Amino acid sequence: MKLNKIELETVEYLRKPAAIRQKCDRLFNLASENKLRYFRVDLSQLDKAVNYVIDTTRQQYPDFNIPFHSRWRHFEAGHLSRLAKLASDLAEFSPVEQAKIKFDLAIVSVLLDAGAGADWQYCEPETGEVYRRSEGLAIATFRMFCQGVFSSNPDFPFSADSLGLSQLKLETLAAGFQVSRDNPLVGLTGRLELLQRLGKAICQYPLLFGSKNPRPGNLVQYLLDSRVSGVKTVKASEVLSAVLTGFGEIWPGRYAIGEVNLGDVWRHPALRGENLGDEFVPFHKLSQWLTYSLLEPLQELGLDVAGLDELTGLPEYRNGGLCLDIGLLRAKDAAVFEHSYLPGSEVIVEWRSLTVILLDKIAAAMREKLDLSATQLPLVKILQGGTWAAGRKIAGELRVGGVPPILIKSDGTVF
């Protein structure tokens, strides 16, 4: 996979969080000048949006002791002690091995976390409780993981490894998600193919994932070994870089430079230029969500996380839905809401780009209003408190079933 210098520099640039903000900011400026095709920006609604997010956060976290926005929150759905039981089951393992197991769990669960659709639900056999959407997907994958569905070693169920992932069967995944004619899950085949590709992709990076039946969780050892002796700090962008490098080949049907799959990167015609990659807008939503979810096991190993706010807000339909529903974004034509769109469509790329910048503006205004610094209230906590919950809440107030304002044709690998 040999790239020339310009190709290599472009790929490296498009994998940086700074590139996400720079490209999205260019589209935001165009929207502010009313020069985009589908949306315009209305910052007169920013104060209203900030107050709504603060109120939502106070309802969930009255003391503002907010955890990271990560997959671990979904495993706690229903205020049940699943993670406490997992910790008990893992007590015999070393702290590093426990972190590897948690990486395996988080990586598989996040990659299976694209939108479930409004008609799917999961009834947890252990409790009889019914969950939907992200919480349902999280608990289903948690239970599958603990049962050894993603491991090729029956004596070691708490694992996801190359053989277990690449040989996973559709029937097994469907059974784990309780899929039936009356309980359809959007993008089931896409989810299976994503995990199968993950099983094969990790074999290409022995430095990251190990050489003998590699597993995603071995990324823990790579990150530990990358530390200079005595240094107990890891940069969030460093974790993201490892995720984008190691998992880059798993995404289906994406744009590429040379033979390098760009992942969650899409074109927008307003950015066309003479240089390679000018028209590309990177988002890396699932990869950033995954990075946020990998930071907690690293913290449990005693590492401090630096540069949290280098990563961006997550441009998905809850955060993006909040921006539209609260009025920060205005559709130029109401017909936008009458159709559904593929992730690469211009309307979705615009929506996501503007969401990234608006999340930054909400965060800055929240900190000012609450007299808190970015260190005290990083973006990853604002998402949790926060914008994601507010997006779900306002969608439930405005539409039956809490569906997003714009419908997306999901293949189970982006949203």
C-alpha positions as CSV (number, residue, x, y, z in Angstrom):
1,M,0.0,0.0,0.0
2,K,2.6,2.5,-1.2
3,L,1.5,6.1,-1.2
4,N,3.4,9.1,-2.7
5,K,4.3,12.0,-0.4
6,I,1.2,14.1,-1.2
7,E,-1.1,11.1,-0.7
8,L,0.5,10.2,2.6
9,E,0.3,13.7,3.9
10,T,-3.3,14.0,2.9
11,V,-4.3,10.7,4.6
12,E,-2.4,11.8,7.7
13,Y,-4.1,15.2,7.7
14,L,-7.6,13.7,7.3
15,R,-7.1,11.5,10.3
16,K,-6.4,14.4,12.7
17,P,-9.1,15.9,14.8
18,A,-7.9,19.4,13.8
19,A,-8.8,18.5,10.2
20,I,-12.4,17.7,11.3
21,R,-12.8,21.2,12.8
22,Q,-11.0,23.0,10.0
23,K,-13.2,21.4,7.3
24,C,-16.4,21.7,9.3
25,D,-15.5,25.3,10.1
26,R,-15.2,26.2,6.4
27,L,-18.7,24.9,5.8
28,F,-20.0,26.6,8.9
29,N,-18.7,30.0,7.6
30,L,-20.5,29.3,4.3
31,A,-23.7,28.5,6.2
32,S,-23.3,31.7,8.2
33,E,-23.2,33.6,4.9
34,N,-26.2,31.7,3.7
35,K,-24.1,30.0,0.9
36,L,-24.9,26.4,1.6
37,R,-27.6,24.5,-0.3
38,Y,-29.6,23.0,2.6
39,F,-29.1,24.8,5.9
40,R,-28.4,28.1,7.4
41,V,-27.3,28.9,10.9
42,D,-29.3,30.9,13.5
43,L,-27.0,31.8,16.4
44,S,-29.7,33.9,18.0
45,Q,-30.9,30.5,19.4
46,L,-27.6,29.7,21.0
47,D,-28.7,30.9,24.5
48,K,-31.9,28.9,24.3
49,A,-29.9,25.8,23.3
50,V,-27.4,26.3,26.1
51,N,-30.1,26.7,28.7
52,Y,-31.9,23.5,27.4
53,V,-28.6,21.5,27.6
54,I,-27.8,22.9,31.1
55,D,-31.3,22.0,32.4
56,T,-31.0,18.5,30.9
57,T,-27.6,18.0,32.5
58,R,-28.9,19.2,35.9
59,Q,-31.7,16.6,35.7
60,Q,-29.2,13.8,35.2
61,Y,-26.3,15.1,37.2
62,P,-27.5,17.6,39.8
63,D,-24.0,18.0,41.3
64,F,-22.4,18.3,37.8
65,N,-20.2,15.3,38.6
66,I,-20.5,14.1,35.0
67,P,-18.7,11.0,33.6
68,F,-17.3,10.8,30.1
69,H,-19.7,10.3,27.2
70,S,-18.8,6.7,26.4
71,R,-20.1,3.2,25.9
72,W,-19.7,2.4,29.6
73,R,-22.7,4.6,30.4
74,H,-25.0,2.4,28.3
75,F,-23.8,-0.7,30.1
76,E,-25.3,0.9,33.3
77,A,-28.8,1.3,31.8
78,G,-31.6,0.7,34.2
79,H,-29.2,1.4,37.1
80,L,-28.3,-2.3,37.3
81,S,-24.9,-3.6,38.5
82,R,-23.7,-5.3,35.3
83,L,-20.3,-3.6,35.5
84,A,-19.9,-4.6,39.1
85,K,-20.6,-8.2,38.2
86,L,-18.1,-8.0,35.4
87,A,-15.5,-6.5,37.7
88,S,-16.1,-9.5,40.1
89,D,-15.7,-12.0,37.2
90,L,-12.5,-10.3,36.2
91,A,-10.9,-10.0,39.6
92,E,-8.6,-13.0,39.1
93,F,-6.9,-11.2,36.1
94,S,-4.1,-8.7,36.3
95,P,-5.0,-5.0,35.9
96,V,-3.5,-4.9,32.4
97,E,-5.4,-8.1,31.3
98,Q,-8.6,-6.5,32.8
99,A,-8.0,-3.4,30.6
100,K,-7.5,-5.6,27.5
101,I,-10.8,-7.4,28.2
102,K,-12.6,-4.0,28.6
103,F,-11.0,-2.8,25.4
104,D,-12.3,-5.9,23.6
105,L,-15.8,-5.3,25.0
106,A,-15.9,-1.6,24.2
107,I,-14.5,-1.9,20.7
108,V,-17.0,-4.6,19.6
109,S,-19.9,-2.9,21.3
110,V,-19.2,0.5,19.8
111,L,-18.8,-0.9,16.4
112,L,-22.2,-2.5,16.7
113,D,-23.7,0.7,18.0
114,A,-25.1,2.2,14.7
115,G,-28.8,3.2,14.8
116,A,-31.1,0.3,15.6
117,G,-34.3,1.7,14.1
118,A,-37.5,2.5,15.8
119,D,-38.9,-1.1,15.7
120,W,-36.2,-3.1,17.5
121,Q,-36.0,-3.9,21.1
122,Y,-34.0,-6.2,23.4
123,C,-35.4,-8.1,26.4
124,E,-32.5,-8.8,28.8
125,P,-33.0,-12.5,29.9
126,E,-31.2,-11.9,33.2
127,T,-33.6,-9.2,34.3
128,G,-36.6,-9.2,32.1
129,E,-36.1,-5.5,31.3
130,V,-36.7,-4.2,27.8
131,Y,-34.3,-1.8,26.2
132,R,-34.2,0.0,22.8
133,R,-31.8,1.9,20.6
134,S,-28.2,2.5,22.0
135,E,-28.9,1.0,25.4
136,G,-30.5,-2.1,23.9
137,L,-27.6,-2.6,21.6
138,A,-25.1,-2.0,24.4
139,I,-26.7,-4.6,26.8
140,A,-27.2,-7.1,24.0
141,T,-23.5,-6.9,23.0
142,F,-22.5,-6.9,26.7
143,R,-24.4,-10.2,27.2
144,M,-23.0,-11.7,24.0
145,F,-19.5,-10.8,25.0
146,C,-19.8,-12.3,28.5
147,Q,-21.1,-15.5,26.8
148,G,-18.0,-15.8,24.6
149,V,-19.8,-15.0,21.3
150,F,-16.7,-13.1,20.0
151,S,-14.1,-15.4,21.4
152,S,-12.6,-18.5,19.6
153,N,-11.5,-19.9,23.0
154,P,-14.3,-21.6,24.9
155,D,-12.1,-21.5,28.0
156,F,-11.7,-17.7,27.8
157,P,-15.1,-16.2,26.9
158,F,-14.1,-12.6,28.0
159,S,-12.4,-11.8,24.7
160,A,-12.8,-10.8,21.1
161,D,-10.2,-12.3,18.9
162,S,-9.4,-12.5,15.2
163,L,-10.7,-16.0,14.7
164,G,-13.9,-15.4,16.8
165,L,-14.7,-12.2,14.9
166,S,-13.8,-13.3,11.3
167,Q,-15.8,-16.5,11.7
168,L,-18.9,-15.0,13.3
169,K,-22.1,-16.2,11.7
170,L,-25.2,-14.1,10.9
171,E,-27.5,-16.5,12.8
172,T,-25.3,-16.1,15.9
173,L,-25.5,-12.3,15.8
174,A,-29.2,-12.3,15.0
175,A,-29.9,-14.6,18.0
176,G,-27.8,-12.4,20.2
177,F,-29.8,-9.3,19.2
178,Q,-33.1,-11.3,19.3
179,V,-33.8,-10.4,15.7
180,S,-37.0,-11.8,14.2
181,R,-39.6,-10.8,11.6
182,D,-41.4,-8.9,14.3
183,N,-38.2,-7.5,15.8
184,P,-36.1,-6.2,12.9
185,L,-32.7,-4.6,13.5
186,V,-31.5,-2.0,10.9
187,G,-28.3,-3.0,9.2
188,L,-27.8,-6.4,10.8
189,T,-25.7,-7.7,7.8
190,G,-23.6,-4.6,7.8
191,R,-22.8,-5.1,11.5
192,L,-21.8,-8.7,10.9
193,E,-19.5,-7.7,8.0
194,L,-18.0,-4.9,10.1
195,L,-17.0,-7.4,12.8
196,Q,-15.7,-10.0,10.3
197,R,-13.6,-7.3,8.6
198,L,-12.3,-6.3,12.1
199,G,-11.2,-9.8,12.7
200,K,-9.2,-9.7,9.5
201,A,-7.9,-6.2,9.8
202,I,-6.2,-6.6,13.2
203,C,-4.0,-9.3,11.6
204,Q,-2.4,-6.6,9.5
205,Y,-1.0,-4.7,12.5
206,P,0.9,-7.1,14.9
207,L,2.5,-4.1,16.6
208,L,-1.0,-2.8,17.7
209,F,-2.9,-6.1,18.2
210,G,-0.3,-8.9,18.6
211,S,0.7,-11.6,16.2
212,K,-0.9,-14.9,17.5
213,N,-4.7,-14.8,17.0
214,P,-4.7,-11.0,17.5
215,R,-7.3,-9.3,19.6
216,P,-8.4,-5.6,19.6
217,G,-7.7,-5.4,23.4
218,N,-3.9,-5.8,22.8
219,L,-4.0,-2.1,21.9
220,V,-3.7,-1.6,25.7
221,Q,-0.2,-3.1,25.6
222,Y,0.8,-1.0,22.6
223,L,-0.3,2.2,24.3
224,L,1.5,1.3,27.5
225,D,4.7,0.3,25.6
226,S,4.5,3.7,23.8
227,R,5.0,5.6,27.0
228,V,8.4,7.0,27.8
229,S,9.6,5.4,31.1
230,G,7.9,7.0,34.0
231,V,5.4,9.0,31.9
232,K,1.8,8.4,33.1
233,T,0.0,10.5,30.5
234,V,-1.7,9.5,27.3
235,K,-3.1,12.0,24.8
236,A,-6.6,11.4,23.6
237,S,-5.5,12.1,20.0
238,E,-2.8,9.4,20.3
239,V,-5.6,6.8,21.1
240,L,-7.6,8.1,18.2
241,S,-4.7,7.8,15.9
242,A,-4.2,4.1,16.9
243,V,-7.9,3.5,16.4
244,L,-7.9,5.1,12.9
245,T,-4.8,3.3,11.8
246,G,-5.7,-0.2,13.2
247,F,-9.4,-0.2,12.2
248,G,-9.2,1.9,9.0
249,E,-9.8,-1.1,6.7
250,I,-13.0,-2.3,8.2
251,W,-15.3,0.4,6.8
252,P,-17.3,-0.6,3.7
253,G,-17.7,1.4,0.5
254,R,-15.8,4.4,1.5
255,Y,-13.6,6.9,-0.3
256,A,-9.9,6.0,-0.6
257,I,-6.6,7.7,-1.4
258,G,-4.4,5.2,-3.1
259,E,-5.6,2.0,-1.5
260,V,-6.1,3.6,1.9
261,N,-9.7,3.5,3.1
262,L,-10.5,6.9,4.6
263,G,-13.4,5.7,6.8
264,D,-16.0,8.3,7.9
265,V,-14.9,10.9,5.4
266,W,-17.2,12.4,2.8
267,R,-17.2,14.9,-0.1
268,H,-18.9,18.3,-0.1
269,P,-19.0,20.2,-3.5
270,A,-18.6,23.6,-1.8
271,L,-15.0,22.6,-0.8
272,R,-13.8,21.6,-4.2
273,G,-10.3,22.8,-4.9
274,E,-7.1,22.0,-6.8
275,N,-5.4,20.0,-4.1
276,L,-5.9,16.3,-3.3
277,G,-8.6,15.9,-0.7
278,D,-9.8,19.5,-0.7
279,E,-13.5,18.4,-1.0
280,F,-13.2,15.8,1.8
281,V,-14.8,16.4,5.2
282,P,-13.7,13.9,7.9
283,F,-15.9,13.1,10.9
284,H,-14.6,9.8,12.4
285,K,-17.7,9.7,14.6
286,L,-17.6,6.0,15.6
287,S,-13.8,6.2,16.0
288,Q,-14.0,9.2,18.3
289,W,-16.9,7.6,20.2
290,L,-14.7,4.5,20.5
291,T,-11.7,6.6,21.7
292,Y,-13.8,8.2,24.4
293,S,-14.9,4.7,25.5
294,L,-11.3,3.5,25.7
295,L,-10.0,6.3,27.9
296,E,-11.7,5.0,31.1
297,P,-9.9,1.6,31.2
298,L,-6.6,3.5,30.6
299,Q,-7.4,5.8,33.5
300,E,-8.1,2.7,35.7
301,L,-4.5,1.7,34.9
302,G,-3.3,4.9,36.4
303,L,-2.8,6.9,33.2
304,D,-3.9,10.5,33.0
305,V,-5.6,11.6,29.8
306,A,-4.4,14.8,28.2
307,G,-5.9,16.9,25.3
308,L,-9.5,15.7,25.7
309,D,-10.8,18.7,23.8
310,E,-8.6,18.1,20.8
311,L,-11.3,15.5,19.9
312,T,-14.6,16.9,18.6
313,G,-18.2,16.5,19.4
314,L,-19.9,13.5,17.8
315,P,-21.8,14.4,14.6
316,E,-24.7,12.0,14.8
317,Y,-28.4,12.3,14.8
318,R,-29.0,13.1,18.5
319,N,-26.5,16.0,18.7
320,G,-27.4,17.0,15.1
321,G,-31.1,16.6,15.9
322,L,-30.7,19.0,18.9
323,C,-29.2,21.7,16.7
324,L,-32.2,21.4,14.2
325,D,-35.0,21.0,16.8
326,I,-33.8,23.9,19.0
327,G,-33.4,26.2,15.9
328,L,-29.7,26.6,15.8
329,L,-29.9,25.1,12.3
330,R,-32.7,26.1,9.9
331,A,-33.5,24.0,6.8
332,K,-33.9,26.2,3.7
333,D,-36.6,24.0,2.4
334,A,-39.0,21.9,4.5
335,A,-38.9,19.2,1.8
336,V,-35.6,18.2,3.4
337,F,-37.6,16.5,6.2
338,E,-39.7,14.5,3.8
339,H,-37.0,12.1,2.5
340,S,-34.3,9.8,3.9
341,Y,-30.7,10.1,2.9
342,L,-27.5,8.1,2.6
343,P,-24.6,9.1,4.9
344,G,-22.7,10.5,1.9
345,S,-25.5,12.7,0.6
346,E,-24.8,16.5,0.6
347,V,-27.6,17.2,3.0
348,I,-26.2,14.8,5.7
349,V,-22.6,16.0,5.2
350,E,-23.8,19.6,5.7
351,W,-25.9,18.6,8.8
352,R,-23.0,16.8,10.4
353,S,-20.4,19.5,9.6
354,L,-22.5,22.3,11.1
355,T,-23.2,20.1,14.2
356,V,-19.5,19.7,15.0
357,I,-19.0,23.5,15.1
358,L,-22.3,24.2,16.9
359,L,-21.3,21.7,19.7
360,D,-18.1,23.7,20.2
361,K,-20.1,26.9,20.5
362,I,-22.6,25.3,22.9
363,A,-19.7,24.1,25.0
364,A,-18.0,27.5,25.1
365,A,-21.2,29.2,26.1
366,M,-22.0,26.6,28.7
367,R,-18.6,27.1,30.4
368,E,-19.0,30.8,30.4
369,K,-22.5,30.7,31.9
370,L,-21.4,28.2,34.5
371,D,-18.0,29.8,35.2
372,L,-16.2,26.6,34.5
373,S,-13.0,26.0,32.5
374,A,-12.5,23.5,29.7
375,T,-10.5,21.3,32.1
376,Q,-13.4,21.3,34.6
377,L,-16.1,20.8,31.9
378,P,-14.5,19.1,28.9
379,L,-16.5,18.5,25.7
380,V,-16.7,14.8,26.4
381,K,-18.7,15.6,29.6
382,I,-20.9,18.1,27.9
383,L,-21.8,15.4,25.3
384,Q,-22.8,13.1,28.2
385,G,-24.6,15.6,30.4
386,G,-25.6,17.0,27.9
387,T,-26.2,17.5,24.2
388,W,-26.8,13.9,23.4
389,A,-29.4,13.5,26.1
390,A,-31.0,16.8,25.2
391,G,-31.2,15.7,21.5
392,R,-33.0,12.6,22.5
393,K,-35.3,14.5,24.9
394,I,-36.4,17.2,22.5
395,A,-36.9,14.6,19.7
396,G,-39.3,12.7,22.1
397,E,-41.1,16.0,22.8
398,L,-41.5,16.8,19.1
399,R,-42.1,13.4,17.3
400,V,-43.7,10.1,18.1
401,G,-41.1,7.6,18.9
402,G,-38.4,10.2,19.3
403,V,-37.1,9.7,15.8
404,P,-34.5,12.2,14.5
405,P,-35.7,15.2,12.4
406,I,-33.9,13.9,9.3
407,L,-34.1,10.2,8.4
408,I,-30.9,8.4,7.5
409,K,-30.6,5.3,5.4
410,S,-28.2,3.4,7.7
411,D,-26.1,0.4,6.7
412,G,-25.2,-0.1,10.4
413,T,-21.7,1.3,10.1
414,V,-21.9,5.1,10.5
415,F,-24.8,6.2,12.8
